[in-house]
Amino acid sequence: FKLAINLIENREHLTPEGLEKLVSIRASINSGLTPDLKIAYPNITPYPKLKFWPCVIKDPNWLAGFTSGEGCFFINIRKSKTAKLGETVQLNFNLSQHSRDENLIKSLVDYLGCGKVYVYSKVVSFNITSLDDLDSKVLPFFAKYPIQGVKLLDYFDFVKVVRLMKNKAHLTVEGLDIIRNIKEGMNRKRG
């Protein structure tokens, strides 16, 4: 994208060669050329993609911003035959991306010192479900490097539930009801 911007700023796109280079760059971005551009430019070769390996997160504020856009603080309450109340609570901090960013997502395990990565067909997902890791690593990280936007409210609710669970409130009917009410106001359900 930056190459395309530079090409346009330098007015190179105004020549036939420059326009072909711009279309070549477009062919290498996201889903490639539209059907109309494929017809108009049948012999275009996609511009070579740059490789950015190894991925190293250098700024914790970047991770906070990335989480603001792509992260999820999720509370799962599900039936359980082994739980005294018949239900169990599982917490999950998640960051997912297209599988082409697998190295970036895998680098989060080293960066935060916890979590697991799952690779699906086109998605790579970083998850932290350990209550101890959430309490000792994730919550302090985002307390120091705050998330921006509405997701900050989900983080605050998530913190409440982590605290409730650390105090074993999820093992009581009252505590489970409090957690259920918090969950019902989070993420897409936030009004």
C-alpha positions as CSV (number, residue, x, y, z in Angstrom):
1,F,0.0,0.0,0.0
2,K,2.9,2.3,0.9
3,L,4.5,1.6,-2.5
4,A,1.2,2.6,-4.2
5,I,1.0,5.8,-2.3
6,N,4.6,6.7,-3.1
7,L,4.0,5.9,-6.8
8,I,0.9,8.2,-6.8
9,E,2.7,11.0,-4.9
10,N,5.5,10.9,-7.4
11,R,2.9,11.1,-10.2
12,E,4.3,7.9,-11.8
13,H,0.8,6.5,-12.2
14,L,0.2,9.1,-15.0
15,T,2.4,7.1,-17.4
16,P,1.4,3.8,-18.9
17,E,4.4,2.0,-17.2
18,G,3.5,3.6,-13.8
19,L,-0.1,2.7,-14.1
20,E,0.8,-0.9,-14.9
21,K,3.1,-0.9,-11.8
22,L,0.2,0.4,-9.7
23,V,-2.1,-2.3,-11.0
24,S,0.7,-4.9,-10.3
25,I,0.9,-3.6,-6.7
26,R,-3.0,-3.8,-6.4
27,A,-2.8,-7.4,-7.6
28,S,-0.6,-8.3,-4.6
29,I,-2.8,-6.7,-2.0
30,N,-5.7,-8.5,-0.2
31,S,-7.9,-10.4,-2.7
32,G,-5.9,-9.2,-5.8
33,L,-7.5,-7.6,-8.8
34,T,-11.2,-7.2,-9.4
35,P,-12.7,-9.1,-12.3
36,D,-12.8,-5.8,-14.3
37,L,-9.1,-5.1,-13.7
38,K,-8.2,-8.7,-14.7
39,I,-10.0,-8.2,-18.0
40,A,-8.3,-4.8,-18.5
41,Y,-4.9,-6.0,-17.5
42,P,-4.7,-9.8,-18.3
43,N,-0.9,-9.9,-18.3
44,I,-0.2,-8.3,-15.0
45,T,2.1,-10.1,-12.6
46,P,1.5,-9.4,-8.9
47,Y,4.2,-7.2,-7.3
48,P,6.4,-9.4,-5.1
49,K,5.2,-9.3,-1.5
50,L,7.7,-8.2,1.1
51,K,8.5,-10.7,4.0
52,F,8.7,-9.3,7.5
53,W,10.2,-12.2,9.5
54,P,10.9,-12.7,12.2
55,C,8.1,-10.8,13.8
56,V,9.1,-9.0,17.0
57,I,6.8,-6.7,19.0
58,K,8.9,-3.8,20.0
59,D,6.3,-1.5,21.6
60,P,3.7,-2.6,24.1
61,N,1.5,0.3,23.0
62,W,1.3,-1.4,19.6
63,L,-0.1,-4.6,21.3
64,A,-2.7,-2.4,23.2
65,G,-3.8,-0.8,19.9
66,F,-3.9,-4.2,18.1
67,T,-6.0,-5.5,20.9
68,S,-8.4,-2.5,20.7
69,G,-9.1,-3.5,17.1
70,E,-8.7,-7.2,17.0
71,G,-8.8,-8.6,20.6
72,C,-11.6,-10.2,22.5
73,F,-12.2,-10.6,26.2
74,F,-14.7,-13.5,26.3
75,I,-16.6,-15.2,29.2
76,N,-18.0,-18.6,28.5
77,I,-20.6,-20.1,30.8
78,R,-21.4,-23.7,29.9
79,K,-23.0,-26.8,31.3
80,S,-20.8,-29.2,33.2
81,K,-21.6,-32.5,34.8
82,T,-18.7,-32.2,37.1
83,A,-19.4,-28.7,38.4
84,K,-21.3,-28.5,41.7
85,L,-23.7,-25.9,40.3
86,G,-24.0,-27.7,36.9
87,E,-22.2,-24.9,35.1
88,T,-18.6,-23.8,34.8
89,V,-17.0,-20.5,33.8
90,Q,-14.1,-20.2,31.4
91,L,-12.4,-16.9,30.5
92,N,-10.5,-16.3,27.3
93,F,-8.4,-13.5,26.0
94,N,-8.2,-13.9,22.2
95,L,-6.4,-12.3,19.3
96,S,-7.1,-13.7,15.8
97,Q,-5.8,-12.9,12.4
98,H,-5.6,-14.3,8.9
99,S,-3.2,-17.3,8.8
100,R,-0.7,-15.2,6.7
101,D,0.1,-13.5,10.1
102,E,0.9,-16.8,11.8
103,N,4.4,-15.7,12.8
104,L,3.1,-12.5,14.4
105,I,0.5,-14.3,16.4
106,K,2.9,-16.9,17.5
107,S,5.3,-14.2,18.7
108,L,2.6,-13.2,21.3
109,V,3.4,-16.4,23.3
110,D,7.0,-15.3,23.8
111,Y,6.0,-11.6,24.3
112,L,3.5,-12.2,27.1
113,G,5.1,-15.4,28.4
114,C,1.8,-17.4,28.2
115,G,-1.0,-18.5,25.9
116,K,-1.4,-21.0,23.1
117,V,-1.8,-20.6,19.3
118,Y,-4.3,-22.5,17.2
119,V,-4.0,-22.6,13.4
120,Y,-7.2,-23.2,11.4
121,S,-7.5,-23.2,7.6
122,K,-7.4,-19.4,7.2
123,V,-7.3,-18.1,10.8
124,V,-4.6,-18.2,13.4
125,S,-5.8,-17.6,17.0
126,F,-3.9,-16.7,20.2
127,N,-5.7,-17.6,23.4
128,I,-5.0,-17.3,27.1
129,T,-7.5,-19.2,29.3
130,S,-5.4,-19.8,32.4
131,L,-6.9,-17.8,35.2
132,D,-3.5,-17.3,36.8
133,D,-2.0,-16.0,33.5
134,L,-4.9,-13.7,33.0
135,D,-4.6,-12.3,36.5
136,S,-0.8,-12.1,36.6
137,K,0.1,-11.2,33.0
138,V,-2.8,-9.9,30.9
139,L,-4.6,-7.7,33.4
140,P,-1.4,-5.9,34.6
141,F,-0.3,-5.5,31.0
142,F,-3.5,-3.6,30.0
143,A,-3.5,-1.7,33.2
144,K,-0.1,-0.3,32.3
145,Y,-0.8,0.0,28.5
146,P,-4.6,0.8,28.3
147,I,-6.8,-0.3,25.5
148,Q,-8.6,2.6,23.7
149,G,-12.3,2.8,22.7
150,V,-15.3,0.8,23.7
151,K,-13.2,-2.4,24.2
152,L,-11.8,-0.8,27.3
153,L,-15.2,-1.3,28.9
154,D,-15.1,-5.0,28.0
155,Y,-11.6,-5.2,29.6
156,F,-13.0,-3.6,32.8
157,D,-15.8,-6.1,32.9
158,F,-13.3,-8.9,32.3
159,V,-11.2,-7.7,35.2
160,K,-14.3,-7.9,37.5
161,V,-14.9,-11.5,36.5
162,V,-11.3,-12.4,37.0
163,R,-11.4,-10.9,40.5
164,L,-14.7,-12.8,41.2
165,M,-13.2,-16.1,40.1
166,K,-9.9,-15.5,42.0
167,N,-12.2,-15.1,45.1
168,K,-14.1,-18.3,44.1
169,A,-17.4,-16.4,43.7
170,H,-18.1,-18.4,40.5
171,L,-18.6,-21.5,42.8
172,T,-21.7,-19.9,44.3
173,V,-25.1,-19.3,42.8
174,E,-24.9,-15.6,43.6
175,G,-21.4,-15.2,42.1
176,L,-22.4,-17.1,39.0
177,D,-25.4,-14.8,38.6
178,I,-23.2,-11.8,38.9
179,I,-20.8,-13.2,36.2
180,R,-23.8,-14.0,34.0
181,N,-25.0,-10.4,34.2
182,I,-21.6,-9.0,33.5
183,K,-21.3,-11.3,30.5
184,E,-24.7,-10.3,29.1
185,G,-23.5,-6.7,28.8
186,M,-20.2,-7.3,27.1
187,N,-18.8,-7.3,23.5
188,R,-21.5,-7.2,20.9
189,K,-24.2,-7.0,23.5
190,R,-22.9,-3.7,24.9
191,G,-25.5,-1.0,24.1
